[in-house]
Amino acid sequence: MELRHFRYFVAVAEALHFGRAAQQLGISQPPLSQQIQALEAQLGVRLFNRTNRRVELSEAGRLFLDEARQVLAQVDKAADVARRAQAGELGELKVGFTSSAPFSSTIPQAIHQFRRAFPAVQLTLLEMSSHEVVAQTAAGHVDVGLTRPVPLPDNVEMRELFREPLVAVLPAGHPLAEISSAGIPLAALADEPFVFFPRNYGSSVYAQLLQLSRNAGFSPRFAQEASEAMTIIGLVSAGLGVSVLPASFHWMRIGGVVYRRLLDEGAQTAIWLVQRKGVNAEMVSAFGRLLTLSELT
């Protein structure tokens, strides 16, 4: 039994006329009659009662019609699912992201637009460090990553989405917060205790802070460590030290802190879109396009 048998049967059952059904199907009547006879022989039942003047469904044919329609509807649905999956309209998109990425308005806007454009796609967001984002992308465990600049393995490529300055995070009562609204050099923090990510956390800003500090002629003294930026800002607010973070964190309305742009050359960071080389999945491409459009607007 083949799908064409179902289609031929449904056409005759709905038209109750072999000639009209053949015309609708785009075939001649004799082959259609032969296919219906072959179907009846295979089933071992008579599907139609035929006379010289009319064609009627038998009781078996009437019941078989409901089932045949369901079979054809399921086949059409399966074909539609395959086409939509190929077009990137179905499935799952796993996005790894570094914790600071969502604080830029660009990324939440792109995620919102992606959900509207692809409502049937399950968007799974996985928070991790920048190094973990790259490692998970390289291994194929996530489809696309949003990360700060880090070294990339050979099978991962990047596209820079945008850059933003680094800022000093200061307690609200700090003297530099009172006098330096235009920004401060990192050297002004040389004698301050720092609240920062652990060295082994995998934050790319850690290495950048060390390099900027060397350029400024000092080594930062880390007095307190925390793995979450919100915790770092809270500890700065409590007076345990100062910190350096990407400027997008100033959107976090935590009282008791102020943000001052660092004036040092190179005191800026970027957000990269990373994915495995050679992967041209439509969902990944669409997500990247939306990120780019969000940045442009």
C-alpha positions as CSV (number, residue, x, y, z in Angstrom):
1,M,0.0,0.0,0.0
2,E,1.4,3.4,-1.0
3,L,0.5,7.0,-0.3
4,R,-0.9,7.4,-3.8
5,H,-3.5,4.7,-3.0
6,F,-4.7,6.9,-0.1
7,R,-4.8,10.0,-2.2
8,Y,-6.6,8.3,-5.1
9,F,-9.1,6.8,-2.8
10,V,-9.9,10.1,-1.0
11,A,-10.3,11.9,-4.3
12,V,-12.8,9.3,-5.5
13,A,-14.6,9.2,-2.1
14,E,-15.0,13.0,-2.1
15,A,-16.0,13.3,-5.8
16,L,-18.0,10.0,-5.9
17,H,-17.2,10.0,-9.6
18,F,-14.2,8.4,-11.2
19,G,-14.0,10.8,-14.1
20,R,-14.0,13.9,-12.0
21,A,-11.6,12.4,-9.5
22,A,-9.2,11.5,-12.3
23,Q,-9.4,15.0,-13.7
24,Q,-8.6,16.5,-10.2
25,L,-5.7,14.2,-9.9
26,G,-4.4,14.9,-13.3
27,I,-4.5,11.3,-14.5
28,S,-6.7,9.4,-16.9
29,Q,-9.7,7.4,-15.5
30,P,-8.6,3.8,-16.4
31,P,-5.4,3.9,-14.3
32,L,-7.4,5.4,-11.4
33,S,-9.9,2.6,-11.5
34,Q,-7.1,0.1,-11.6
35,Q,-5.4,1.6,-8.6
36,I,-8.7,1.6,-6.6
37,Q,-9.2,-2.1,-7.5
38,A,-5.7,-2.9,-6.5
39,L,-6.3,-1.2,-3.1
40,E,-9.5,-3.1,-2.5
41,A,-7.7,-6.3,-3.4
42,Q,-4.9,-5.6,-1.0
43,L,-7.4,-4.7,1.8
44,G,-9.7,-7.6,0.9
45,V,-12.8,-5.3,1.2
46,R,-15.0,-3.4,-1.3
47,L,-14.6,0.3,-0.7
48,F,-17.2,1.5,-3.2
49,N,-20.5,0.2,-4.4
50,R,-20.6,0.9,-8.1
51,T,-23.5,0.9,-10.6
52,N,-23.7,2.3,-14.1
53,R,-25.2,5.5,-12.8
54,R,-23.5,6.2,-9.5
55,V,-20.6,5.4,-7.1
56,E,-21.2,5.2,-3.4
57,L,-19.0,4.5,-0.4
58,S,-19.5,1.1,1.2
59,E,-19.7,1.0,5.0
60,A,-16.0,-0.2,5.0
61,G,-15.2,2.6,2.6
62,R,-16.8,5.2,4.8
63,L,-14.8,4.1,7.8
64,F,-11.6,3.8,5.8
65,L,-12.1,7.4,4.5
66,D,-11.7,8.9,8.0
67,E,-8.5,6.9,8.5
68,A,-7.1,7.7,5.1
69,R,-7.6,11.4,5.6
70,Q,-5.8,11.2,9.0
71,V,-2.9,9.4,7.3
72,L,-2.6,12.1,4.6
73,A,-2.8,14.9,7.1
74,Q,-0.1,13.3,9.2
75,V,2.1,12.9,6.1
76,D,1.6,16.6,5.2
77,K,2.4,17.6,8.8
78,A,5.6,15.5,8.8
79,A,6.7,17.2,5.5
80,D,5.9,20.6,6.9
81,V,7.9,19.9,10.0
82,A,10.9,18.8,7.9
83,R,10.7,21.9,5.8
84,R,10.3,24.2,8.8
85,A,13.2,22.5,10.6
86,Q,15.4,23.0,7.4
87,A,14.4,26.7,7.4
88,G,15.3,27.0,11.1
89,E,11.7,27.5,12.3
90,L,11.7,24.5,14.6
91,G,14.1,22.8,16.9
92,E,16.3,24.0,19.7
93,L,19.0,26.7,19.8
94,K,21.4,26.5,22.7
95,V,23.1,29.8,23.5
96,G,26.0,30.0,25.9
97,F,26.7,33.4,27.4
98,T,29.0,35.1,29.8
99,S,27.3,36.6,32.7
100,S,27.9,40.2,31.6
101,A,26.4,39.8,28.2
102,P,22.7,40.3,29.0
103,F,23.4,43.7,30.6
104,S,23.9,45.2,27.2
105,S,20.5,46.3,25.8
106,T,21.5,44.8,22.4
107,I,21.4,41.2,23.5
108,P,18.0,41.1,25.4
109,Q,16.5,42.9,22.4
110,A,17.8,40.3,20.0
111,I,16.6,37.5,22.2
112,H,13.1,39.0,22.3
113,Q,13.1,39.4,18.5
114,F,14.2,35.8,18.0
115,R,11.4,34.5,20.2
116,R,8.9,36.5,18.2
117,A,10.3,35.4,14.8
118,F,10.7,31.8,15.8
119,P,8.1,31.0,18.4
120,A,8.4,27.2,17.8
121,V,12.1,27.1,18.5
122,Q,13.1,26.3,22.0
123,L,15.7,28.9,23.0
124,T,18.0,27.5,25.8
125,L,20.2,30.0,27.5
126,L,23.2,28.7,29.5
127,E,25.2,31.1,31.7
128,M,29.0,30.3,32.1
129,S,32.4,32.0,32.0
130,S,33.9,33.2,28.7
131,H,36.3,30.3,28.6
132,E,33.5,27.8,29.2
133,V,31.4,29.4,26.4
134,V,34.2,28.8,23.9
135,A,34.9,25.3,25.2
136,Q,31.2,24.3,25.0
137,T,30.9,25.8,21.6
138,A,34.0,24.0,20.3
139,A,32.6,20.7,21.6
140,G,29.2,21.2,20.0
141,H,27.4,21.4,23.3
142,V,26.1,24.9,22.5
143,D,25.2,26.2,19.1
144,V,26.3,29.7,19.5
145,G,28.1,31.7,22.2
146,L,28.3,35.3,23.5
147,T,31.6,35.9,25.2
148,R,34.2,38.4,26.1
149,P,37.5,38.2,24.1
150,V,39.4,35.0,24.9
151,P,41.7,32.7,22.9
152,L,39.8,30.6,20.4
153,P,40.5,27.0,19.3
154,D,41.0,26.3,15.6
155,N,37.4,25.1,15.1
156,V,35.7,28.2,16.5
157,E,35.2,31.5,14.7
158,M,34.1,34.9,16.1
159,R,32.3,38.0,15.0
160,E,32.7,41.2,17.2
161,L,29.3,42.6,18.0
162,F,30.2,45.7,19.8
163,R,32.7,47.3,22.2
164,E,32.2,49.1,25.5
165,P,34.5,50.9,28.0
166,L,35.7,49.4,31.2
167,V,34.6,51.4,34.3
168,A,35.9,51.6,37.9
169,V,33.3,50.6,40.4
170,L,33.6,52.8,43.5
171,P,31.8,53.1,46.8
172,A,29.5,56.1,46.7
173,G,31.5,57.9,49.4
174,H,34.9,57.3,47.8
175,P,36.9,60.5,47.2
176,L,37.4,59.7,43.5
177,A,33.7,59.4,43.2
178,E,33.3,63.0,44.3
179,I,35.9,64.6,42.0
180,S,36.2,62.5,38.9
181,S,32.9,62.5,37.0
182,A,34.7,62.5,33.6
183,G,36.7,59.4,34.4
184,I,39.8,58.3,36.2
185,P,43.1,56.6,35.3
186,L,43.5,53.1,36.6
187,A,46.7,54.3,38.4
188,A,44.5,56.2,40.8
189,L,43.3,52.9,42.2
190,A,46.9,51.5,42.8
191,D,46.6,51.6,46.6
192,E,43.0,50.4,46.7
193,P,41.9,46.8,47.7
194,F,40.1,45.2,44.8
195,V,37.0,43.0,44.8
196,F,37.1,40.8,41.7
197,F,36.5,37.5,40.1
198,P,38.7,34.5,41.2
199,R,41.7,33.9,39.0
200,N,40.4,30.4,38.0
201,Y,36.9,31.6,37.2
202,G,37.7,32.2,33.6
203,S,36.8,35.8,33.3
204,S,38.6,37.5,30.4
205,V,38.4,40.8,32.2
206,Y,40.8,39.4,34.9
207,A,43.6,39.1,32.4
208,Q,42.8,42.5,31.0
209,L,42.8,44.1,34.4
210,L,46.3,42.6,35.1
211,Q,47.6,44.0,31.8
212,L,46.2,47.4,32.3
213,S,47.6,47.5,35.9
214,R,51.1,46.5,34.6
215,N,50.8,49.3,32.0
216,A,49.9,51.7,34.9
217,G,52.9,50.6,37.0
218,F,51.3,48.5,39.7
219,S,49.9,45.1,40.6
220,P,46.3,45.1,42.0
221,R,45.8,43.8,45.5
222,F,42.8,41.5,45.6
223,A,41.2,41.7,49.0
224,Q,37.9,39.8,48.2
225,E,36.8,37.4,45.5
226,A,33.3,36.7,44.1
227,S,32.1,34.7,41.1
228,E,29.1,36.9,40.3
229,A,29.3,40.5,39.2
230,M,26.2,41.4,41.3
231,T,28.0,40.1,44.4
232,I,31.1,42.1,43.4
233,I,29.1,45.3,43.1
234,G,27.4,44.6,46.4
235,L,30.7,44.1,48.2
236,V,32.0,47.4,46.7
237,S,28.8,49.0,48.0
238,A,29.6,47.6,51.4
239,G,33.0,49.3,51.4
240,L,35.2,46.2,50.9
241,G,37.1,47.7,48.0
242,V,36.9,48.8,44.4
243,S,36.5,46.9,41.1
244,V,36.6,47.1,37.4
245,L,33.8,45.9,35.2
246,P,32.4,46.4,31.7
247,A,30.3,49.6,31.5
248,S,27.0,47.8,30.8
249,F,26.9,46.8,34.5
250,H,25.9,50.3,35.4
251,W,22.4,49.3,34.4
252,M,22.3,47.3,37.6
253,R,20.7,49.7,40.0
254,I,22.6,48.8,43.2
255,G,22.7,51.6,45.7
256,G,25.9,52.8,47.3
257,V,28.2,52.6,44.2
258,V,29.2,54.9,41.4
259,Y,30.8,54.1,38.0
260,R,33.7,56.0,36.5
261,R,35.1,55.4,33.1
262,L,38.7,54.3,32.9
263,L,40.8,56.7,30.9
264,D,43.6,54.3,30.1
265,E,44.4,53.4,26.5
266,G,42.9,50.0,25.8
267,A,40.4,50.1,28.7
268,Q,37.6,48.7,26.8
269,T,36.2,45.2,26.1
270,A,34.1,43.6,23.5
271,I,31.3,41.0,23.1
272,W,31.9,38.3,20.5
273,L,29.5,36.0,18.8
274,V,31.2,32.6,18.5
275,Q,30.3,29.5,16.7
276,R,32.0,26.4,15.3
277,K,33.5,26.9,11.8
278,G,31.5,25.4,9.0
279,V,28.2,25.4,10.8
280,N,25.6,27.1,8.6
281,A,22.4,26.3,10.6
282,E,19.6,28.7,9.8
283,M,18.7,29.3,13.5
284,V,22.3,30.2,14.3
285,S,22.5,32.6,11.3
286,A,19.2,34.2,12.2
287,F,20.3,34.7,15.8
288,G,23.5,36.4,14.6
289,R,21.6,38.6,12.2
290,L,19.2,39.8,14.9
291,L,22.1,40.6,17.2
292,T,23.7,42.6,14.4
293,L,20.5,44.5,13.6
294,S,19.9,45.2,17.3
295,E,23.3,46.8,17.5
296,L,22.7,48.9,14.4
297,T,19.4,50.2,15.8
